Every structure is written in C-alpha cells, then in structure tokens.
Amino acid sequence: MKLQSLLTAVFVICGLAYVPSLFAQTLLVDVEVPIDGGVSLLVAAGVAYGAKKAYDKRKNQKDAEAVEAESK
C-alpha cells in the first residue's frame, strides 16, 4: 500500500511539472507528437510489471492448491 501511494505521488508531482508548459502553448497549432523512447519504456515497464503480477498470482494459487491437497 505504501508503494502504491508513493508511485501515485511521484506521478502526480511529475504531471504537475508539465502544467506550466501546457498553458504556454497556443491551442491553434496542430502538432503531432511522435511516440519516443520514453513512452516506449513506460509501456514496456507496465507490461513487465503486469506479467510479474500475473506470474506471482498463479504461483501463489498453485502453492495454495498444493498445501490444500497435502492436507487432505
């Protein structure tokens, strides 16, 4: 729970750092922004984190089933 709170705080603080630059831009200019390496790394990190969580959940379920079968 502490980790989730810490990550949320970090993302909020990082997001607030971009607010002044958003207001400085004009809204009449149509600018296409390419997906660069930073966004790709964030997506890859999210996929890796989700895969690890799924692996850990399956492992815990197998362990619980093994303990249950052993107790019978």
Backbone as CSV, one residue per row, in Angstrom:
resi,resn,N_x,N_y,N_z,CA_x,CA_y,CA_z,C_x,C_y,C_z
1,MET,0.826,-1.188,0.000,0.000,0.000,0.000,0.868,1.249,0.000
2,LYS,1.981,1.207,0.743,2.869,2.356,0.760,3.480,2.585,-0.616
3,LEU,3.817,1.497,-1.307,4.404,1.616,-2.636,3.421,2.255,-3.604
4,GLN,2.165,1.865,-3.521,1.149,2.435,-4.398,0.984,3.925,-4.117
5,SER,0.986,4.310,-2.866,0.865,5.723,-2.510,2.073,6.514,-3.001
6,LEU,3.248,5.926,-2.857,4.469,6.587,-3.304,4.461,6.773,-4.815
7,LEU,4.078,5.728,-5.552,4.040,5.829,-7.012,3.007,6.852,-7.463
8,THR,1.867,6.878,-6.797,0.838,7.860,-7.140,1.359,9.275,-6.916
9,ALA,2.025,9.491,-5.798,2.572,10.815,-5.506,3.620,11.217,-6.538
10,VAL,4.467,10.290,-6.942,5.500,10.593,-7.935,4.866,10.968,-9.266
11,PHE,3.865,10.223,-9.710,3.211,10.525,-10.977,2.477,11.864,-10.927
12,VAL,1.861,12.178,-9.806,1.155,13.455,-9.684,2.150,14.609,-9.727
13,ILE,3.252,14.465,-9.006,4.266,15.530,-8.993,4.868,15.709,-10.382
14,CYS,5.158,14.603,-11.061,5.707,14.700,-12.425,4.682,15.326,-13.370
15,GLY,3.434,14.990,-13.201,2.388,15.569,-14.037,2.234,17.062,-13.807
16,LEU,2.379,17.493,-12.568,2.265,18.922,-12.265,3.426,19.717,-12.844
17,ALA,4.546,19.063,-13.086,5.694,19.755,-13.657,5.421,20.196,-15.089
18,TYR,4.505,19.524,-15.787,4.199,19.851,-17.175,3.069,20.881,-17.333
19,VAL,2.386,21.199,-16.279,1.237,22.109,-16.375,1.629,23.479,-16.921
20,PRO,2.685,24.137,-16.434,3.023,25.460,-16.994,3.329,25.417,-18.493
21,SER,3.977,24.354,-18.944,4.302,24.284,-20.369,3.045,24.053,-21.213
22,LEU,2.021,23.428,-20.651,0.780,23.241,-21.395,0.050,24.560,-21.613
23,PHE,0.083,25.424,-20.613,-0.587,26.709,-20.752,0.197,27.671,-21.632
24,ALA,1.490,27.453,-21.803,2.324,28.329,-22.617,2.105,28.071,-24.108
25,GLN,1.598,26.920,-24.470,1.413,26.587,-25.878,0.107,27.180,-26.392
26,THR,0.121,27.521,-27.669,-1.116,28.007,-28.276,-1.968,26.815,-28.687
27,LEU,-3.255,26.984,-28.661,-4.163,25.899,-28.981,-4.506,25.837,-30.467
28,LEU,-4.083,26.839,-31.244,-4.425,26.894,-32.648,-3.474,26.091,-33.533
29,VAL,-2.350,25.661,-32.987,-1.353,24.932,-33.764,-1.618,23.433,-33.630
30,ASP,-1.698,22.757,-34.764,-1.904,21.310,-34.768,-0.535,20.627,-34.855
31,VAL,-0.083,20.094,-33.743,1.249,19.490,-33.674,1.093,18.005,-33.400
32,GLU,1.739,17.199,-34.211,1.748,15.759,-33.977,2.990,15.406,-33.165
33,VAL,2.786,14.659,-32.098,3.888,14.293,-31.228,4.199,12.818,-31.449
34,PRO,5.432,12.506,-31.829,5.780,11.099,-32.030,5.951,10.379,-30.697
35,ILE,5.741,9.085,-30.718,5.991,8.279,-29.520,7.485,8.002,-29.491
36,ASP,8.160,8.581,-28.532,9.603,8.430,-28.468,9.994,7.316,-27.498
37,GLY,11.257,7.232,-27.208,11.778,6.160,-26.367,11.227,6.161,-24.961
38,GLY,10.941,7.341,-24.400,10.442,7.420,-23.028,9.092,6.757,-22.863
39,VAL,8.191,7.018,-23.785,6.853,6.417,-23.720,6.964,4.912,-23.955
40,SER,7.827,4.520,-24.877,8.015,3.091,-25.143,8.538,2.371,-23.906
41,LEU,9.454,3.011,-23.191,9.976,2.400,-21.962,8.893,2.288,-20.896
42,LEU,8.043,3.296,-20.787,6.956,3.227,-19.807,5.975,2.111,-20.144
43,VAL,5.663,1.943,-21.417,4.763,0.872,-21.831,5.409,-0.486,-21.550
44,ALA,6.694,-0.629,-21.879,7.393,-1.889,-21.633,7.455,-2.198,-20.137
45,ALA,7.693,-1.180,-19.317,7.733,-1.386,-17.869,6.361,-1.804,-17.341
46,GLY,5.301,-1.214,-17.869,3.947,-1.589,-17.457,3.615,-3.023,-17.824
47,VAL,4.013,-3.430,-19.021,3.775,-4.811,-19.450,4.565,-5.782,-18.579
48,ALA,5.819,-5.453,-18.292,6.648,-6.325,-17.457,6.074,-6.420,-16.042
49,TYR,5.614,-5.306,-15.503,5.040,-5.307,-14.152,3.765,-6.159,-14.116
50,GLY,2.924,-6.011,-15.123,1.694,-6.811,-15.184,1.991,-8.295,-15.327
51,ALA,2.999,-8.630,-16.128,3.375,-10.040,-16.304,3.890,-10.621,-14.990
52,LYS,4.680,-9.854,-14.251,5.194,-10.347,-12.967,4.065,-10.540,-11.968
53,LYS,3.124,-9.615,-11.936,1.991,-9.750,-11.017,1.160,-10.985,-11.365
54,ALA,0.943,-11.234,-12.656,0.181,-12.405,-13.075,0.933,-13.682,-12.717
55,TYR,2.247,-13.694,-12.917,3.072,-14.860,-12.572,3.008,-15.138,-11.071
56,ASP,3.161,-14.086,-10.267,3.110,-14.258,-8.817,1.746,-14.762,-8.356
57,LYS,0.681,-14.280,-8.971,-0.665,-14.709,-8.592,-0.869,-16.192,-8.905
58,ARG,-0.426,-16.609,-10.101,-0.538,-18.030,-10.466,0.300,-18.904,-9.549
59,LYS,1.492,-18.443,-9.209,2.379,-19.206,-8.330,1.744,-19.365,-6.944
60,ASN,1.153,-18.288,-6.421,0.508,-18.360,-5.116,-0.698,-19.290,-5.144
61,GLN,-1.451,-19.289,-6.240,-2.592,-20.187,-6.360,-2.134,-21.643,-6.388
62,LYS,-1.062,-21.934,-7.122,-0.542,-23.309,-7.179,-0.043,-23.749,-5.815
63,ASP,0.630,-22.848,-5.103,1.114,-23.180,-3.765,-0.045,-23.457,-2.815
64,ALA,-1.100,-22.659,-2.908,-2.261,-22.860,-2.043,-2.956,-24.179,-2.369
65,GLU,-3.036,-24.524,-3.658,-3.642,-25.798,-4.052,-2.795,-26.972,-3.576
66,ALA,-1.473,-26.828,-3.615,-0.581,-27.894,-3.171,-0.721,-28.111,-1.664
67,VAL,-0.823,-27.038,-0.916,-0.992,-27.146,0.545,-2.336,-27.769,0.865
68,GLU,-3.365,-27.381,0.122,-4.695,-27.932,0.341,-4.741,-29.421,0.023
69,ALA,-4.109,-29.804,-1.076,-4.071,-31.227,-1.457,-3.244,-32.029,-0.465
70,GLU,-2.210,-31.429,0.067,-1.356,-32.115,1.032,-2.078,-32.359,2.351
71,SER,-2.962,-31.449,2.717,-3.673,-31.574,3.992,-4.814,-32.581,3.942
72,LYS,-5.200,-32.992,2.731,-6.306,-33.970,2.593,-5.857,-35.358,2.842
